Amino acid sequence: MAITRDPLSPLGELRHSWGWVLALGIVFVVIGGICIVGDITATFATVFFFGWLLLISGIAALIHAFTAGNWRGSLLYVLSALIRGFTGYLLIRYPGAGAVSLTLVLASFFVVGGLFRTIGAGTIQFPRWGWSAFSGILSFALGVMLLIQLPVSSIWFIGFAIGVDAVFEGVSLIAFSSAVHHLPGPSAHQAA
């Protein structure tokens, strides 16, 4: 007797819990909307969270460095832990400056990444390369806009970006849950 495996079985398992995926998508959309509306609060909450994350990880790494014993890279490990912890402390202590710094890093990333994406798409010209070039141009323009508007853009941008990302992630989860929910059941595959 041959055992036949349903090619959609992993998705079939998800089909039973599509409601949870849908609920998660709705939660993401709601949280994203809150972050977009309260972009300034979301920015400072993100900076505080990131600061605490760095501070706690720096302290943990420092404790680990001193309990690990004497090994060759211990000095660099201690320095890395101190820098991480100190950076976390500065982000918590000066969230405005932290928001400016993070926005500056993100804006630089958008400018450089956008340039590379645009030039790369134009050079290679893979199928439908215009979309990638357009995406690169938009990324470059966003980076330039953020740099021109600094430090004002740092107050709202991080929270806004997190909100937009959460909304898109939520919409994608909602669409995925709907698609999984409408998959044919295992009995439809066995009958075919």
C-alpha positions in Angstrom: 0.0 0.0 0.0 1.5 3.3 -1.1 1.2 6.3 1.1 0.5 9.4 -0.8 1.3 12.7 0.7 -0.9 15.7 0.1 1.3 18.4 -1.5 -0.7 21.1 0.4 -0.4 19.4 3.8 1.6 22.2 5.5 -0.9 24.8 4.2 -3.7 22.4 5.1 -2.4 22.5 8.7 -2.5 26.3 8.6 -6.0 26.1 7.1 -7.3 24.9 10.5 -5.8 27.9 12.3 -6.5 30.6 9.6 -8.6 32.6 12.2 -5.5 33.1 14.4 -3.5 34.4 11.4 -6.4 36.7 10.5 -6.6 38.0 14.1 -2.8 38.6 14.1 -3.2 40.5 10.9 -5.9 42.7 12.3 -3.9 43.3 15.4 -0.9 44.4 13.2 -3.1 46.8 11.2 -4.5 48.3 14.4 -1.1 48.7 16.0 0.3 50.1 12.8 -2.6 52.6 12.6 -1.9 53.7 16.2 1.8 54.2 15.4 1.0 56.2 12.3 -1.5 58.5 14.2 0.8 58.7 17.2 4.1 58.8 15.2 5.9 61.0 17.7 5.0 58.7 20.7 5.9 55.6 18.7 9.2 57.1 17.7 10.2 57.8 21.3 8.8 54.4 22.5 11.0 52.7 19.8 14.1 54.6 20.9 13.5 53.7 24.5 12.9 50.1 23.7 16.0 49.9 21.5 18.0 51.7 24.3 16.8 49.3 26.9 17.6 46.4 24.6 21.1 47.6 24.1 21.6 48.3 27.8 20.4 44.9 29.0 22.4 43.1 26.3 25.5 45.1 27.2 25.1 44.2 30.9 24.5 40.5 30.0 27.6 40.5 27.7 29.7 42.2 30.4 28.7 39.6 33.0 29.4 36.8 30.5 32.8 38.3 29.7 33.9 38.2 33.3 32.4 34.8 34.1 33.8 33.1 30.9 37.3 33.2 32.2 40.5 34.3 30.6 40.4 33.8 26.8 42.1 35.5 23.9 39.2 37.8 22.8 38.0 38.8 26.2 39.2 42.4 26.0 37.4 43.0 22.7 34.3 41.3 24.1 34.4 43.5 27.2 34.8 46.6 25.0 31.9 45.6 22.8 29.7 45.0 25.9 30.7 48.4 27.3 30.0 50.2 24.0 26.6 48.5 23.7 25.6 49.3 27.2 26.8 52.9 27.0 24.9 53.4 23.7 21.8 52.0 25.3 22.2 54.3 28.2 22.6 57.3 25.9 19.5 56.4 23.9 17.4 56.1 27.2 18.9 59.3 28.7 18.7 61.4 25.5 15.9 59.9 23.3 15.7 63.1 21.1 19.3 62.8 20.1 18.9 59.0 19.7 16.0 59.6 17.4 18.1 62.0 15.3 21.0 59.6 15.2 18.8 56.6 14.2 17.0 58.8 11.5 20.4 59.9 10.2 21.5 56.3 9.9 18.2 55.3 8.2 18.3 58.2 5.8 21.9 57.4 4.8 20.9 53.8 4.2 18.0 54.9 2.0 20.2 57.2 0.0 23.0 54.7 -0.6 20.7 51.7 -1.0 18.5 53.6 -3.4 21.5 54.6 -5.5 22.8 51.1 -5.7 19.4 49.6 -6.5 18.8 52.2 -9.3 22.3 51.9 -10.8 22.3 48.1 -10.5 18.9 47.7 -12.1 19.8 50.0 -14.9 23.1 48.2 -15.5 21.9 44.6 -15.3 18.4 45.3 -16.9 16.8 42.0 -15.7 13.2 41.4 -16.6 11.0 44.3 -15.4 14.0 46.1 -14.1 12.1 49.4 -14.3 10.2 48.6 -11.1 13.5 48.0 -9.2 14.9 51.2 -10.6 11.7 53.1 -9.6 11.9 51.6 -6.1 15.6 52.8 -5.9 14.6 56.3 -7.0 11.9 56.5 -4.3 14.2 55.2 -1.6 16.9 57.7 -2.6 14.3 60.5 -2.6 13.0 59.5 0.8 16.6 59.5 2.2 17.3 63.0 0.8 14.0 64.3 2.1 14.8 62.9 5.6 18.3 64.5 5.5 17.0 67.8 4.4 14.3 67.9 7.1 16.6 66.8 10.0 16.2 67.2 13.0 12.4 67.7 12.5 12.0 64.4 10.5 13.6 62.4 13.4 10.6 63.2 15.6 8.0 61.5 13.5 9.8 59.2 11.0 10.7 56.2 13.0 7.2 55.8 14.5 5.6 56.4 11.1 7.9 53.9 9.4 7.1 51.3 12.0 3.4 52.0 11.7 3.5 51.7 7.9 5.5 48.4 8.2 3.0 47.0 10.7 0.0 47.9 8.5 1.5 46.3 5.4 2.5 43.2 7.4 -1.1 43.0 8.8 -2.7 43.4 5.4 -0.3 40.7 4.1 -1.3 38.3 7.0 -5.0 39.0 6.4 -4.6 38.2 2.7 -2.7 35.1 3.5 -5.2 33.9 6.0 -8.0 34.4 3.5 -6.1 32.5 0.8 -5.4 29.6 3.2 -9.0 29.6 4.4 -10.2 29.2 0.8 -7.9 26.3 -0.1 -9.7 23.1 -1.1 -9.8 20.6 1.7 -7.9 17.2 1.7 -11.0 15.4 0.5 -11.0 17.5 -2.7 -7.4 16.4 -3.5 -8.1 12.7 -2.8 -11.1 12.7 -5.1 -9.1 14.1 -8.0 
